[in-house]
């Protein structure tokens, strides 16, 4: 049986900026992690960046500061990714430079970076985002943002998605819910740099006692998966459950301070059912008011 706690979702949703992005945005525009277990990414950051219960691997340097200048999207940025012209192992949009709007895709854990080559892989050959692989730990996929972004001129995000989750028989033998938990990380609900367990820098404003104590939680919405493509329209107000001290609960993200968007796959810790995933995402765009 799959149960996802708020604390776990916080871990997974702190996304990670890929190395290439950090190399270009050398002024502190990305976190210092790659998403082997997601950080919100996302993970897999922006990364956008952070980590999950399995931990991340350092790739982006050890800058003591992070450029948290907010970048504003424009009406011309309404179409995020349709994957028609992707080169390389990940898709990008906008600009890589700090304080400018832009970002790209990530997966975690990346099978190519695992010693046993088991994790997630992605391709863009069919002009869509095709994610496959084995889930045997915290895993997911998402969009990192090079800088915190003001996308408040839009009402939310729309995307096409289909997918199947097929248990392998390994693990506890339980069932796997056909779903992915969408998370939208914003500055108010992301853990601040002073309280990250691994010392990574964030643009977060939430102050917990310890990073994964559940005090800080990002807003989420469960997205069902089926074998046929469904267009999902998720408004900012559809994402709920955001938490931050002293007593706020059930909050939606602040669209003027977004740092990452991710989809977390079902996992309930060591011994959980292992399963293969086959998910396709396409036509990611902002919803006009």
Secondary structure, 3 states (H helix, E strand, C coil): CCCCCHHHHHHHCCCECCHHHHHHCCCCCCCCEECCCCCCCCCCCECCCCCCCCCCEECCCCCCCCCCCCEECCHHHCEEECCCCCCCCCCEEECCCCCCCEEEEEEECEHHHCCCCCCEEEECCCCCEEEEEEECCCCEEEEEEEEEEECCCEEEEEEEEEEEEEECCCCCCCCCCCEEEEEEEECCCCECHHHCCCCCCCCCCECCCCCCCCCCECEEEEEECCCCCEEEEEEHHHCECEEECCCEEEECCCCCCEEEEEEEECCCCCCCCCEEEEEEEEEEEEEEC
